[in-house]
Amino acid sequence: MNQKILMVEMACLAMLFIGAQFALAQETEINPDENVNLGWEKFKLFFTFNQEKKAEKEMQLADAMLAKAQKMAEKGNLQAMESAQKEYEKLTIRAQERIQKLEGKNSESSVKTTARIENQIELHNMRLAQLKESLIATNLTDEERVRVENAIERISNRSEKLEETVKRVNEKQRTRAMATDGITETQADKKISEIRNKAMNLTEFKKEVAENRINQTEKAIVKAEDWLNKKEQNCNANSNAASCNQNFTNLKETLAEAKVALQKAKELYALADYAGAIEVLKPVSNLGRILSGSMSVAKAIDALKEMKQNTNASENRIRDLQNQQKLKGANK
């Protein structure tokens, strides 16, 4: 009899524990910390049954894996970096599968979910830029650089696929809103924008991301400039000066272009075009890969071309925004 009572009590305790974990899984967010307990977070994820929330939590956990990959790369623990990179891929593949199911929905909750996922991708891109920066390090061997570059390439590919999926979902949600509500494209955009802003203050979020990207890029340029100067000095001391000048001309051009892009980003930020500031700095995140030579020549040329194109486009955008401000001032 006592044994039966004990078994019942244990069963009740187990149910209470499971219930507590279910409630915890629904409410808590995953801390984007490289020391996150992966097994524990996956256990809590198991008790998240809402597919939209599950996708969001998988993206949060993927962010933590990116943070770990970045820290491990900085410490030279490349095995741990690669392990975190693989977990990032698994988590984002699962999240992407859930996001794809939102294509046919334009409910308020699904629009909010895609907004939060989109913002999470922005955070992933910030961490990815930090991982790319780790390539500007003198203590990495050629073999280690290849391993870091491979991890970056795989993470970049996953991030790009996520962005494509979210973009497609956004377009489908807009089309569905137009068909369901009988409204124009402009009206649908306005409606969806209002719902997205209910999910979180998107303007403030973009502002914070733009500010972080600007600060991050400033530090990366200082680090890259110092690294390049040391490399050139070492080359001049051990090789022919003319040969060194030829080798470093393209690298200096890339660095100069990165500085121009940074200045344009600051101008866009001052004009409150935070999305524009983020966009113009995206190719600059490849600075470390280009300078270190870990990127293939073809990809480095493409990255530099994209940097120039974004800078030119930003100049037109800045002019338009300045003209708009002048018109507003004249109409007051």
N, C-alpha and C positions, 0 to 999 in steps of 0.2 A: 504493500500500500504506500509506504513512504517513498519507495522508488518511483511509483507512478506520479505521486505529488511532485517529486523533484523534477521529473521529466516535463510535467506540465509547467512548472515554474520556469524551467530553462527555455521551454518553447515560448512562453510569454515574454521573457527577457529578450530572446532572439527577435521576436516580432517588434518589440519596442525599439530595439537597436536598428532594425531595418527601417522602421517608420521614421526614426530620427534621421537616418542617413538619407532617406527619400526627401524629407523636408529640407535638410541641409543642402542636398544636391540641387534643389529647385531655387534656393535663395542665394547661396554664396557664389561669389565670383572667384576665379582662379588668379592668385597673385602672380604677376609676371616676373617671377624670381627664378634665377638659374638654379637655386637650391630646392625647387619645388619637388615634392614627393610624387613621382610619376605614378607609382603603383596605387597610392592612396587616391590620387585625383581620378585615375581610371576607374577605381572602385566606385567613387561618388558618381562618376559619369554614367555608370551602369544603371543607376537609379534615377537618371533624368530621362523621362519617357516622352516628353514633348520634343518633337524632332527639330523645331526651330531653336528652342533653348539648347538642345544638344549640339547643334551646329555652332552656336555662339560659344559654348563652353569648349568645344574642340578647338576653335580658333584661339581662345584664351590660353589653352594648354599648349597649343602650337607656338604661341608668342613666348611662353616660358621656355620652350625648347630652343627657340631662336636665341633667347637671352643666354641660355646655357652654352649653345654652340659658340656664340661670340666670346664669352668669358674663357671657355676652354681653349679657343684659338689663341687668345691673348696670352694664356699661361703656357701654351705649347703642348697642351694635352690633346693631341689631334685624334686619338682614339675616342675620347669622350665627346669631342666635337662632332665626329662622324656619327656616333651613336645618337646624339641629340638631333642631328640633321635627318637621320632615318626616321626618328619618331615624328619629326615635323612633317615629313612627307606622308607618313601613314595617317596622321591626324587631319591634315589638310585634304587628303584624298577623300576621307570619310565625310568631312564637312562639305566638300564640294558636291558630293552625291546628294546630300540633304538640301543644299542650296538650289540645286537644279530642279528639285521638286516644287520650288516656289514659283517657277516660270508661269504656271497656269493660275496663279493666285494674285489678287490685288487687294486682299483684306488688309485692314490697318495693321494687324500684327505681323503679317508677312512683309509689308513695306518697311515697318520698323526694324524687322530682323535684317533685311538686306542692307539697310542704312548702317546698322551696328556692325555687320560683317564687313562692309566697305571701309568703315573706320578702322576696324581691326587690321585690315590689309595695309592701311597707311602705317599703322604701328609696326607691322611686320617689315615693311620697306625701310623704316627707320633703323630697325635692328640689323637688317641686311646691309645697310650702308655702313654700319659700325663694323660688321664682319669683314666687309671689303677693305675697310681702312686697316685692318690687322695685317694686310699684305705689305704695307709700308713699314716693314720691320727688318732690321739688319740681322736678327738672330734666327731667321728662318732659312733653312737650306733649300736648295732648288726642289728637292723631293717633297719637302713640307709645303712649299708654295703650291705645288701641283695638287696636293691633297686638299689644301684650303680652297684653291680655285675650283676643284671638282665639287666640293660641298656648296660653294657659292652658286655655281652653275645649276646644280640640281634644285637648290632652294629658289633661285630666280625663276626657273621654269615652272615650278609649282605656283609661285606667287603670280606669275603672268596668267596661268590657266585660271586661277581663282578670280583675277580681275576680269578676264574675258567672260567667265560664267556670271559674275555679278552684273556686268554691263548688259549681258543678254537678258538676265532676269529683270533688270530695271526697264529695259525696252518693252518686254512682254507685259510687264505690269502697267506701263503707260498705255499700250495698245488696248489692253483689256479694260482699263478704266474708261477709255474713249468709247469702246463698244458697249460696255455695260451701262454707263451713265449718259451716253449720247452727248459727249462734250468734245471740244476741239483739243488739239494737241497742246496748245498753250494752257488751256484750262486744266487738262490732265496733269501737266507738269506742275502747275501751281498747287493742285490738290495733293499730289504725291509729296511735293516739297514741304507742305504744311504738316503732313503726317510724319515725314522724316524728322522734322524739327521737334516733334513731340517726343521722339525716341531719345533725343539728346540735343543740346544746343550745338548744332553743326558748325555755326560760324565760330564759336569759341573753340571748338575742337580743332577746326582747320587752322585757326590762329595759333593755337598752342603747338600743333605739328609743324607749321611753317617756321615758328620761332626756334623750335628745336632743330629743324633741318638747317636753318641758317647758322646757328651756333655750332652745330656739328660740322658743317662744311668749312667754317672759319678755322676750326681746330685741325681738320684734315688737311687744309691748304698749308697751314703753318708747318705741320708735321711733314708734309710732302716736300715743301720747299727746303726744309732742313735736310731731309733725306737726300734730295737731289743735289744740293750743294756739296754734301759730304762725298757723294758718289763721284761728282765731277772733279773735286779736289784730289780724290784718290786716283782717278783716271789720269789727270794731268801729271801726278807725281810718278806714275808708273808706265805711261804710254805717250804716244805722240800727241802734242797739243791740238794739231789740226784734226786728227782723227777723233779726239774727244769732243771738239766743238761740233763736228758733224753728227756724232752719236746723240748729243744732248739737245740739239736744236729742236727736234720734234717734241721731245719731252717738255722743253721750256714753253713751246707753243701751246701744248695741252694745259700746262699749269696756268699760263696767261689767260687762256679761254675760260678756265674754271673760275678765275678771279673776276672776269667780266660777268659770268653767269651769276656769281655771288652778289655782285653789285646790283644786277637787274632784279634779283630776288628781293633784295633789301628795298629797292624802289617800289616793287609791287606790294610788298608787305606794308610799306608806308601808305600806299593807296588803298589798303584794306582788301587787296586781291590775294587772299591767302592761298587759294587753290592754284593761282598762277605762280606764286612764289615756290610752292612745292614742286610744281611741274617743271619749272626751269632748272631746278637743282637735281632732278632725277638722274640724268646722265652723268652729272658731276660725281655721283657716288661711285663711279667706276674709276676715279682718279688713281686710287691705289693699285688697281689691277693693271692699268695702262703703264704707270711709271715702273712698277716692279717687273713688267714683262711677262706676267703670268697669263695675260690675255693674248690670244693669237693676234697677229698683225692685222688680219682682216677685221676682226671684231673691234680692235682698238681704233682702227680707221673709222668704222661705223659709229663707235661711241663718240669720237671727236666730231664727226659730221652731225650727229644728233645734238651734241652740245651746242654747236654753232647754229643749227636750225632753231632750237629752242630759244637761244639768245636773241636771234633776229625776230622771232615771233613775239617775244616779250617786249621788244622795243616798240612794235606796233601797238601792243596791248597797253603799254604805259602811256603812249601818245593819246590813245582813245580815252583812257581813264582821266588823264589830265584835261582833255578837252571837255569831257563831261562835267568835271568839277568847275571849269570856267563858266560853262553854260548855266550851271546851278547858281553860281555866284552872281552872274549877270541877271538872272531872273528874280533874284531876291529883292 
